[in-house]
Amino acid sequence: MRITTWNLNGMRAAIRKGFQKHLEKIQPDILLLQEVRALPDQLPANFRNPDGWHVLWNPAIRPGYSGTAVWSRSPIQVLGTNVSTDHADTEGRLIEARTCGLDLACVYLPSGSSSPERQNVKEVWMKLFHAWINSRLTSTPFLFGGDINIAHTEKDIFYAKSNEQTSGFLPHEREWFSQLLKSGWHDLVREFHGDSQGPYSWWSNRGRARELDRGWRIDYLICNQAARPFFQSATIHREAALEVSDHAPVSIDFQWP
């Protein structure tokens, strides 16, 4: 079973740039999408209700902004769309679902790069998400994937030194990520690739970052201990980022019963 996460940077634009072509190459069984930036009714009919897929949508209230979706080749059940009953998520940043006998979540944590106010929003999300996700550290296999907007270590960013005071690589953000892993979560791409530099999943549009592969790894697939024995391999599909989005699709393969 292949599970793929992909920040599309706008689904309508991604469709025009070759989303379908790369989807057919990657062939996921479950697809976690972030930054959809559209209501389902704004999409072409064959992507609103794609043939051969069961689809859940969680669009943002603000038009053309944020939003998540989960596509599955098997029937899918929504379990929730919020990290806290006390926190109204109007930006469509989470879908928790059950499909193929696996519980999972599609997650799009806020970016704090645009302003101090958005960094504050990110900080609130980090606190709420940490508590919410750790409640999924049970004997039931669970996986979450998406754009976390944090590069964990110097191996996950090309220009580490010059970004130490940049949102997404701040010391306390990286420590937050470390604490998640210490709690019992497994960063599957890092475990598969070991102590190598990269592989990256997002590149700035400035300069020749994508062409020269000078990026950040901020898109993750992470599972609990109960799901870890099923993991086989991980792949970042950089060629799709060169055509469709500033993010690459990230896939893991499970030997699922």
Wavefront OBJ file of the C-alpha trace (Angstrom):
o trace
v 0.000 0.000 0.000
v 1.381 3.393 -1.007
v 0.497 6.556 0.940
v 1.439 9.910 -0.568
v 1.289 13.422 0.873
v 1.451 16.487 -1.368
v 1.084 20.222 -0.815
v -0.316 21.315 -4.169
v 0.085 25.095 -3.763
v -3.389 25.432 -5.283
v -5.217 22.475 -6.793
v -6.649 24.336 -9.767
v -3.161 25.460 -10.795
v -1.760 21.980 -10.108
v -4.345 20.426 -12.432
v -3.256 22.748 -15.239
v 0.425 21.948 -14.617
v 0.190 18.142 -14.723
v -1.219 16.882 -11.416
v -2.994 13.966 -13.112
v 0.103 12.867 -15.016
v 2.194 12.664 -11.866
v -0.608 11.005 -9.917
v -0.649 8.239 -12.502
v 3.138 7.850 -12.193
v 3.162 7.711 -8.399
v 0.063 5.475 -8.120
v -0.845 6.031 -4.454
v -3.560 4.061 -2.715
v -4.114 6.927 -0.268
v -3.419 10.572 -1.108
v -3.153 13.346 1.499
v -3.451 16.822 -0.024
v -2.716 20.214 1.512
v -3.132 23.782 0.296
v -5.973 22.762 -2.009
v -7.110 26.431 -2.127
v -10.497 25.632 -3.620
v -13.993 24.511 -2.786
v -14.903 21.179 -4.400
v -17.474 22.942 -6.586
v -14.697 25.102 -8.047
v -12.883 22.056 -9.410
v -13.549 20.229 -12.683
v -16.061 17.414 -12.157
v -13.469 14.676 -12.767
v -11.390 16.048 -9.857
v -14.344 16.910 -7.611
v -15.512 13.285 -7.733
v -12.569 11.484 -9.345
v -13.262 8.092 -10.859
v -11.922 5.237 -8.734
v -11.461 7.354 -5.606
v -13.337 8.023 -2.372
v -12.727 11.645 -1.334
v -13.005 13.806 1.785
v -12.660 17.597 1.614
v -12.011 20.170 4.348
v -11.796 23.568 2.595
v -11.007 26.833 4.333
v -13.759 29.392 4.798
v -11.569 32.052 3.166
v -11.737 31.623 -0.633
v -8.564 30.465 -2.369
v -6.743 29.675 0.853
v -5.351 26.614 2.640
v -7.639 23.543 2.781
v -6.991 19.790 2.886
v -8.330 16.651 1.242
v -7.910 12.883 1.533
v -8.352 10.569 -1.450
v -8.486 6.802 -1.006
v -8.928 3.904 -3.395
v -10.998 2.205 -0.659
v -14.075 3.490 1.180
v -13.175 6.182 3.680
v -14.740 7.422 6.913
v -14.139 10.876 8.382
v -13.284 10.781 12.097
v -12.735 14.483 12.731
v -11.562 17.839 11.375
v -10.209 19.641 14.421
v -7.439 19.335 16.998
v -9.548 20.739 19.841
v -13.202 21.319 20.631
v -12.152 24.708 22.024
v -10.385 25.794 18.824
v -12.390 26.529 15.689
v -10.301 25.757 12.622
v -11.607 27.956 9.803
v -8.591 27.237 7.591
v -9.270 23.548 6.833
v -5.969 22.281 8.220
v -6.857 18.766 9.394
v -8.742 15.664 8.332
v -8.666 12.549 10.488
v -9.974 9.479 8.698
v -10.141 5.701 8.592
v -9.552 3.756 5.387
v -8.126 0.342 4.466
v -8.272 -0.494 8.195
v -5.764 2.285 8.965
v -6.392 5.427 11.016
v -4.625 8.489 9.632
v -4.580 12.264 9.503
v -3.837 14.792 6.790
v -2.266 17.869 8.397
v -1.291 21.343 7.219
v 0.327 23.315 10.029
v 0.398 27.094 9.553
v 3.443 28.923 8.296
v 4.759 31.755 10.430
v 6.933 33.347 7.782
v 4.620 36.148 6.671
v 4.256 38.053 9.964
v 4.597 37.848 13.764
v 0.825 37.419 13.923
v 0.954 34.296 11.749
v 3.850 32.962 13.817
v 1.596 33.313 16.863
v -1.118 31.337 15.050
v 1.476 28.675 14.298
v 2.556 28.533 17.953
v -1.046 27.923 19.066
v -1.393 25.159 16.488
v 1.853 23.523 17.563
v 0.681 23.344 21.169
v -2.768 22.008 20.310
v -1.495 19.554 17.716
v 1.166 18.135 20.044
v -1.461 17.192 22.636
v -3.918 15.939 20.005
v -1.489 13.741 18.094
v 0.048 12.199 21.198
v -3.409 10.928 22.144
v -3.039 8.701 19.049
v -0.036 6.875 20.531
v -2.080 3.742 21.134
v -1.990 0.102 20.066
v -3.976 1.023 16.929
v -1.779 1.722 13.865
v -1.896 5.445 13.111
v -0.122 7.614 10.541
v -0.163 11.334 9.910
v 1.231 13.167 6.937
v 1.388 16.621 5.497
v 3.160 19.949 5.415
v 4.369 20.584 8.978
v 6.237 23.795 8.022
v 9.249 22.849 10.171
v 12.619 21.503 9.027
v 13.703 19.328 11.927
v 17.508 19.208 11.725
v 20.386 20.667 9.732
v 20.073 17.592 7.495
v 16.608 18.830 6.485
v 17.617 22.234 5.105
v 20.288 23.286 2.613
v 21.133 26.664 4.170
v 20.988 25.804 7.855
v 23.192 28.512 9.351
v 21.561 31.439 7.573
v 18.053 30.249 8.525
v 18.521 29.800 12.278
v 16.244 32.780 12.939
v 13.751 31.951 10.192
v 10.266 30.633 10.918
v 10.291 26.941 10.143
v 13.806 26.459 11.498
v 13.630 28.290 14.819
v 15.287 26.430 17.722
v 12.066 26.007 19.688
v 10.226 24.716 16.587
v 12.910 22.119 16.029
v 12.778 21.128 19.703
v 8.997 20.772 19.417
v 9.582 18.300 16.591
v 12.217 16.456 18.593
v 9.780 16.071 21.469
v 7.209 14.544 19.101
v 9.705 11.890 18.041
v 10.792 11.272 21.634
v 7.138 10.640 22.487
v 7.151 7.619 20.203
v 6.525 8.841 16.649
v 8.618 7.688 13.670
v 9.748 10.065 10.906
v 9.654 7.463 8.151
v 11.545 9.373 5.442
v 14.414 10.144 7.813
v 14.536 6.575 9.130
v 14.691 5.279 5.555
v 17.339 7.729 4.299
v 19.436 7.719 7.456
v 21.922 10.496 8.206
v 22.125 11.829 4.637
v 21.635 15.468 3.696
v 18.036 15.848 2.541
v 16.141 14.690 0.644
v 14.220 17.971 0.442
v 10.513 18.391 -0.252
v 10.079 22.176 -0.690
v 12.063 24.773 -2.618
v 11.872 28.544 -2.757
v 10.781 30.076 -6.048
v 13.691 32.491 -5.773
v 16.900 31.925 -7.667
v 17.452 28.381 -8.939
v 16.606 26.599 -5.682
v 14.489 23.854 -7.240
v 16.843 23.313 -10.162
v 19.878 23.098 -7.847
v 18.040 21.132 -5.149
v 18.647 23.687 -2.388
v 15.543 23.165 -0.322
v 13.873 22.268 2.942
v 12.280 19.020 4.116
v 8.997 20.157 5.675
v 6.590 17.514 4.300
v 6.410 14.379 6.426
v 4.847 10.949 6.816
v 5.025 9.886 10.465
v 3.597 6.838 12.209
v 3.212 5.432 15.696
v 4.945 2.303 16.958
v 1.950 0.123 16.129
v 2.235 1.048 12.431
v 6.045 1.004 12.197
v 6.478 -2.760 11.497
v 4.510 -2.380 8.238
v 6.871 0.271 6.796
v 8.989 -0.709 3.794
v 10.347 2.319 1.937
v 10.069 6.080 1.369
v 10.335 8.226 -1.763
v 10.331 11.955 -2.503
v 9.181 12.569 -6.091
v 11.224 15.685 -6.889
v 10.385 15.640 -10.602
v 6.765 16.521 -9.781
v 7.937 19.631 -7.923
v 9.766 20.808 -11.030
v 6.432 20.952 -12.912
v 3.435 21.150 -10.576
v 4.091 22.705 -7.156
v 6.876 24.169 -5.037
v 6.449 21.018 -2.901
v 7.268 17.485 -3.986
v 4.963 14.556 -3.291
v 6.303 12.312 -0.520
v 5.400 8.603 -0.454
v 5.823 5.670 1.861
v 5.108 2.037 1.079
v 3.506 -0.231 3.675
v 3.234 -4.012 3.555
v -0.325 -3.741 4.814
v -2.423 -6.795 5.720
l 1 2 3 4 5 6 7 8 9 10 11 12 13 14 15 16 17 18 19 20 21 22 23 24 25 26 27 28 29 30 31 32 33 34 35 36 37 38 39 40 41 42 43 44 45 46 47 48 49 50 51 52 53 54 55 56 57 58 59 60 61 62 63 64 65 66 67 68 69 70 71 72 73 74 75 76 77 78 79 80 81 82 83 84 85 86 87 88 89 90 91 92 93 94 95 96 97 98 99 100 101 102 103 104 105 106 107 108 109 110 111 112 113 114 115 116 117 118 119 120 121 122 123 124 125 126 127 128 129 130 131 132 133 134 135 136 137 138 139 140 141 142 143 144 145 146 147 148 149 150 151 152 153 154 155 156 157 158 159 160 161 162 163 164 165 166 167 168 169 170 171 172 173 174 175 176 177 178 179 180 181 182 183 184 185 186 187 188 189 190 191 192 193 194 195 196 197 198 199 200 201 202 203 204 205 206 207 208 209 210 211 212 213 214 215 216 217 218 219 220 221 222 223 224 225 226 227 228 229 230 231 232 233 234 235 236 237 238 239 240 241 242 243 244 245 246 247 248 249 250 251 252 253 254 255 256 257
